[in-house]
Amino acid sequence: ASQPHGLIIKTQSSSFFPETVYGWLKKAMKGGLPVVIHVSAGLKPPKDEDFIYVDNMSLVTTMVKLMWILGQTKKPGLIKKMMRTDYGGEITGKGEKR
């Protein structure tokens, strides 16, 4: 069976994760699975720099962009950099309605 190449979690606030879920996500990241956390606009992400936090794109745009990026690279640092790069006007200002 095919394994996942990335994980996107939609949440209103990253502080809603129970410690067990947070630990599982950290383990997945250490195993090479990019974890993107899509939070509502205007919320501050926690200080954890391992995860890729997105609050400036729609959820659909985030999914399409991650799939596009994973077709080009599997390097975690490059994935994070590419998710934060505006390639075609997909990134909105922080806190703007999408």
Salt bridges, closest charged atoms under 4 A:
ASP48 OD2 - LYS26 NZ 3.18
ASP50 OD2 - LYS26 NZ 2.42
GLU90 OE2 - LYS65 NZ 2.59
